[in-house]
């Protein structure tokens, strides 16, 4: 029974009285159901904040409930680095404008405001829904990451990450320097409890289904407990963002047997077997990774980067060979006409821009790294990725899962 006077009670009253509204005009009916929808949202927020079984939040004080209700009713704002990437600011602007139109998000663009406005005007790109914040510096790909973060205080990456830390936005998206983003996420946004350094994770296309690869370049050397934290965070991400229940986790190794690998990998294997809440299926050999039989592949940053770049290279080579085969003679061209739809599906499946970007898992707030060569579609999907992370409270879920690890494993 809904509490009298509460949003659930008022929503139920509207529902009960809805049949009586059949005689009213179309505009009134639209207003009625608009109000009802708003009340339903309030009802769900009320249940979550009050600690009912629907929200799973436990008992909270009136002050805490009021704070949670206020936070969840604020419009989402995603901060976008307008100067990051090979095709900035045009591709970033095009992707941001498309995201505003398609996803209804509010964006804060950080960068050279004069240049951004000129680019938008020259290319007839609307800035509706995009608030611009001027920056006088930019971090280049050739800059040493730690020094750039310390010295270029008015760069788009540093300003954007500081805005995220201060609560002026809910997530940060950039196609800029990976190293600078990693350092900035660690030093400015900070990390979750139990995480020393964020892991760079990315969805990689595969035969059966795309898998999450982490770490794929941020932490070249890892300890077993770091790999355990990666497994927990990767499971949370695939569950919350990709919508997969009980995602399977495998450890990249040079053999499937428990006895294979370096001492660190053997220790990590034994540790992963004891982690609660993850579905660890054992070691996976590199030759089996592209099959996409598992949801999460865990490894150190050096191994992950080799797997990622080798996969990209082989895919590009095969698609190029396939194209050459079809264009070689008349028979090939006729075969292409028959297989055109299948080839298009394959190219779509192997397109990294469909997945948007690579999140830095372990940062206290969502930080998404789009590919440096991203075009408009890649930026738009990176913003979609950030939106899903915020909507599903990904960082909060990860922290709860990490807190279940033993202190000896998390420290």
C-alpha positions in Angstrom: 0.0 0.0 0.0 1.4 3.4 -1.0 1.8 5.9 1.8 -0.9 8.5 1.7 0.4 11.8 0.4 3.6 10.3 -1.0 4.4 10.3 -4.7 3.4 6.6 -5.1 0.0 7.3 -3.6 -0.5 10.3 -5.9 0.6 8.2 -8.9 -1.9 5.5 -8.0 -4.7 8.1 -7.7 -3.9 9.3 -11.2 -3.9 5.8 -12.5 -7.2 5.0 -10.9 -8.8 8.2 -12.3 -7.3 7.7 -15.8 -10.5 6.0 -17.3 -12.5 9.1 -16.2 -10.3 11.2 -18.5 -11.5 9.5 -21.7 -13.7 12.4 -22.6 -11.1 15.1 -22.3 -9.2 16.3 -25.3 -5.9 14.9 -26.5 -3.8 17.7 -25.0 -5.2 17.1 -21.5 -4.6 13.3 -21.8 -1.0 14.0 -22.8 -0.6 16.3 -19.8 -2.2 13.7 -17.5 0.2 10.9 -18.5 3.1 13.3 -18.4 2.3 14.0 -14.8 1.8 10.4 -14.1 5.2 9.5 -15.6 6.9 12.1 -13.5 5.2 10.8 -10.4 6.4 7.3 -11.2 10.0 8.5 -11.4 9.6 10.2 -8.1 8.1 7.0 -6.7 11.1 5.0 -7.7 13.5 7.6 -6.3 11.5 7.7 -3.1 11.7 4.0 -2.7 15.4 3.9 -3.3 16.2 6.8 -0.9 13.9 5.5 1.8 15.6 2.1 1.9 12.7 -0.1 0.8 13.4 -3.5 -0.8 12.8 -2.0 -4.2 15.8 0.3 -3.8 18.0 -2.0 -1.8 19.6 0.9 0.0 18.9 0.0 3.6 17.6 2.4 6.3 18.7 6.0 5.8 18.1 9.2 7.8 15.8 11.9 6.5 18.8 14.0 5.6 20.4 11.2 3.6 17.1 10.5 1.8 16.7 14.2 0.9 20.3 14.3 -0.4 19.9 11.2 -2.6 16.6 12.5 -4.0 18.2 15.8 -4.8 21.2 14.2 -6.5 19.1 11.9 -8.6 16.7 14.6 -9.8 19.6 16.8 -11.1 20.0 16.8 -14.9 23.0 14.7 -16.0 25.9 16.7 -17.4 28.8 15.1 -19.3 32.1 17.0 -19.7 33.7 16.7 -23.1 37.3 17.6 -24.1 36.8 19.6 -27.3 40.5 19.6 -28.1 41.4 16.0 -27.7 42.1 13.7 -30.7 43.4 13.8 -34.2 40.2 15.3 -35.6 39.4 17.9 -33.0 37.5 20.1 -32.7 35.4 19.2 -35.7 34.8 15.5 -35.1 34.2 16.2 -31.4 31.7 18.9 -32.2 29.8 16.7 -34.6 29.8 13.8 -32.2 28.7 16.0 -29.3 25.9 17.6 -31.3 24.7 14.1 -32.4 24.7 12.9 -28.8 22.7 15.9 -27.6 20.1 15.2 -30.3 20.0 11.4 -29.9 20.5 10.9 -26.2 19.1 14.2 -24.8 22.2 14.8 -22.6 23.5 18.1 -21.5 27.2 18.6 -22.3 30.0 20.9 -21.1 32.6 21.4 -23.7 36.1 22.4 -22.5 38.6 23.9 -24.9 39.5 26.9 -27.0 36.0 28.6 -27.0 36.7 30.9 -29.9 38.0 28.1 -32.1 35.1 25.8 -31.2 32.5 28.5 -32.0 34.2 29.3 -35.3 34.3 25.6 -36.2 30.7 25.2 -35.3 29.7 28.2 -37.4 31.8 27.2 -40.4 30.2 23.7 -40.4 26.7 24.7 -39.5 26.8 22.7 -36.2 24.3 23.6 -33.5 25.6 24.3 -30.0 22.2 23.8 -28.4 22.7 21.7 -25.2 26.5 22.4 -25.2 27.9 24.8 -22.6 31.4 26.0 -23.5 34.2 26.6 -21.0 37.2 28.3 -22.3 40.7 26.9 -21.9 44.0 28.5 -23.0 46.2 25.4 -23.2 46.1 21.9 -24.7 48.0 18.8 -23.8 49.7 17.3 -26.9 50.4 13.6 -27.6 54.1 14.3 -27.3 53.9 15.9 -23.9 55.2 13.9 -20.9 51.9 13.0 -19.1 52.8 13.7 -15.4 54.6 17.0 -16.3 51.8 18.1 -18.5 49.2 17.5 -15.8 51.3 19.5 -13.3 52.2 22.4 -15.5 49.3 22.9 -18.0 46.7 23.8 -15.4 44.5 25.5 -18.0 44.5 22.6 -20.5 41.2 21.0 -21.5 42.0 17.7 -19.8 43.0 19.3 -16.4 40.1 21.7 -16.4 37.7 19.0 -17.3 38.9 16.6 -14.7 38.9 19.3 -12.0 35.3 20.1 -12.9 34.4 16.4 -12.6 36.1 16.3 -9.2 34.2 19.4 -8.0 30.8 17.9 -9.0 30.2 20.3 -12.0 29.7 17.3 -14.2 28.9 13.6 -13.9 31.5 12.1 -16.4 34.4 13.1 -18.5 35.0 12.1 -22.2 38.3 12.8 -24.1 40.1 11.5 -27.2 43.3 13.2 -25.9 46.5 11.8 -24.5 46.0 8.4 -22.8 48.9 8.9 -20.5 47.7 12.3 -19.4 44.2 11.0 -18.8 45.5 8.1 -16.7 47.7 10.4 -14.6 44.9 12.9 -14.3 42.3 10.3 -13.3 44.6 9.0 -10.6 45.8 12.4 -9.2 42.8 14.7 -9.7 39.6 12.5 -9.8 41.4 9.9 -7.5 40.6 6.2 -7.3 38.2 3.9 -5.5 39.2 2.3 -2.2 41.3 -0.7 -2.9 42.5 0.5 -6.3 46.1 1.8 -6.7 45.8 2.9 -10.3 42.9 2.8 -12.7 42.9 0.2 -15.4 42.2 1.0 -19.1 39.5 -1.3 -20.4 38.0 -1.6 -23.9 35.4 -3.8 -25.6 37.1 -5.8 -28.3 35.1 -7.3 -31.2 35.2 -11.1 -31.4 33.6 -14.1 -33.2 30.8 -14.9 -30.8 30.6 -11.7 -28.8 32.7 -8.7 -27.9 34.8 -9.1 -24.7 36.2 -6.6 -22.2 40.0 -6.5 -22.2 41.7 -5.0 -19.2 44.3 -3.7 -18.6 45.1 -2.8 -22.1 48.0 -0.3 -21.6 47.7 1.8 -18.4 49.6 -0.5 -16.0 52.5 -2.3 -17.6 53.4 -4.2 -14.5 50.8 -5.6 -12.1 50.6 -7.6 -8.9 48.2 -10.5 -8.4 45.9 -8.3 -6.2 45.7 -5.7 -8.9 44.5 -8.4 -11.4 41.9 -9.4 -8.8 40.6 -5.9 -8.6 40.6 -5.7 -12.4 38.4 -8.8 -12.5 35.9 -7.4 -10.1 35.7 -4.1 -11.9 35.5 -5.7 -15.3 32.6 -7.9 -14.2 30.7 -4.9 -12.9 31.3 -3.0 -16.1 30.1 -5.8 -18.4 27.1 -6.4 -16.2 26.0 -2.7 -15.9 27.0 -1.3 -19.2 26.7 -4.3 -21.6 23.8 -5.8 -19.7 25.2 -9.3 -19.4 24.3 -11.4 -16.3 27.0 -13.4 -14.5 29.8 -12.4 -16.9 32.6 -14.9 -17.2 36.2 -13.9 -16.4 39.4 -15.4 -17.7 43.1 -14.7 -17.1 45.2 -14.3 -20.2 48.1 -16.8 -20.0 50.3 -19.0 -22.2 48.4 -22.1 -21.3 45.1 -23.2 -19.9 46.6 -25.2 -17.0 46.8 -23.7 -13.6 50.6 -24.5 -13.5 51.3 -22.3 -16.6 52.7 -18.8 -16.6 55.0 -16.7 -14.5 54.9 -16.9 -10.7 52.8 -13.8 -10.6 50.2 -15.3 -13.0 50.1 -18.5 -11.1 49.5 -16.6 -7.9 46.9 -14.5 -9.6 45.1 -17.6 -10.8 44.8 -19.0 -7.3 43.6 -15.6 -6.0 40.9 -15.2 -8.7 39.5 -18.6 -7.7 38.7 -17.2 -4.2 37.1 -13.9 -5.3 33.4 -13.7 -4.4 30.9 -12.5 -6.9 32.8 -13.2 -10.1 32.5 -16.2 -12.5 36.2 -17.1 -12.9 36.6 -19.8 -15.6 40.4 -20.1 -15.5 43.2 -19.3 -17.9 42.7 -18.4 -21.5 45.3 -18.8 -24.3 45.8 -15.9 -26.7 44.6 -18.1 -29.7 41.2 -18.5 -28.0 40.7 -14.9 -27.0 39.3 -13.8 -30.4 36.6 -16.5 -30.2 34.7 -14.3 -27.7 33.8 -17.2 -25.4 34.3 -15.2 -22.3 33.1 -11.8 -21.3 36.2 -10.4 -19.5 39.8 -11.0 -20.2 42.2 -9.9 -17.4 45.9 -9.2 -17.9 48.6 -6.7 -17.2 48.8 -3.6 -19.4 51.8 -4.8 -21.5 50.0 -8.1 -22.4 46.7 -6.4 -23.0 48.2 -3.8 -25.3 49.9 -6.5 -27.4 46.6 -8.4 -27.6 44.7 -5.3 -28.6 47.1 -4.0 -31.2 47.7 -7.5 -32.7 43.9 -7.9 -33.0 43.5 -4.6 -34.7 46.3 -5.3 -37.1 45.1 -8.8 -38.0 41.5 -7.5 -38.5 42.7 -4.7 -40.7 44.9 -7.1 -42.8 42.0 -9.6 -43.3 39.5 -6.9 -44.3 42.1 -5.5 -46.7 42.7 -9.0 -48.2 39.0 -9.6 -48.5 38.5 -6.3 -50.3 41.4 -7.1 -52.7 39.9 -10.5 -53.4 36.5 -9.0 -54.3 38.1 -6.3 -56.6 40.5 -8.7 -58.3 38.3 -9.7 -61.2 34.7 -9.8 -62.5 34.0 -13.0 -60.5 35.1 -11.4 -57.3 32.8 -8.4 -58.0 29.8 -10.6 -58.6 30.6 -12.5 -55.5 30.7 -9.2 -53.5 27.2 -8.3 -54.8 25.9 -11.6 -53.4 27.7 -11.2 -50.1 27.3 -7.5 -49.7 25.0 -7.6 -46.7 27.2 -10.2 -44.9 30.3 -8.1 -45.6 28.6 -5.0 -44.2 27.6 -6.9 -41.1 31.2 -8.0 -40.6 32.6 -4.5 -41.0 30.0 -3.2 -38.5 30.9 -6.0 -36.0 34.6 -5.1 -36.3 34.1 -1.3 -36.1 35.7 -0.2 -32.8 33.8 3.1 -33.0 30.6 1.2 -32.3 31.8 0.7 -28.7 32.8 4.4 -28.1 35.8 4.4 -25.9 37.8 2.8 -23.2 36.8 3.6 -19.6 39.4 4.0 -16.8 38.0 1.5 -14.4 38.9 2.3 -10.8 38.5 6.1 -11.0 36.0 7.5 -8.5 33.9 9.0 -11.3 33.5 7.9 -15.0 36.4 8.9 -17.2 36.1 7.6 -20.8 39.0 7.6 -23.3 37.8 7.8 -26.9 40.2 6.6 -29.6 42.6 9.3 -30.7 41.5 8.9 -34.3 37.8 8.9 -33.4 35.4 10.4 -35.9 31.9 11.8 -35.0 30.4 8.3 -34.4 33.1 7.3 -32.0 32.7 10.5 -29.9 28.9 10.1 -29.9 29.2 6.5 -28.7 31.8 7.5 -26.1 29.3 10.0 -24.7 26.6 7.3 -24.7 29.0 5.0 -22.8 29.5 7.7 -20.2 25.7 8.2 -19.9 25.1 4.5 -19.2 27.9 4.5 -16.6 26.3 7.4 -14.7 22.8 6.0 -15.0 23.8 2.7 -13.6 26.0 4.2 -10.8 28.9 2.1 -12.2 31.5 3.5 -9.8 29.3 3.0 -6.8 28.7 -0.6 -7.8 32.4 -1.2 -8.3 33.2 0.3 -4.9 30.7 -2.0 -3.2 32.1 -5.1 -5.0 35.7 -4.1 -4.1 34.8 -3.6 -0.5 33.9 -7.3 -0.3 37.5 -8.2 -1.2 39.7 -9.2 1.8 41.8 -6.3 3.0 44.9 -8.2 2.1 43.7 -8.5 -1.5 42.6 -4.9 -1.9 45.6 -3.1 -0.3 
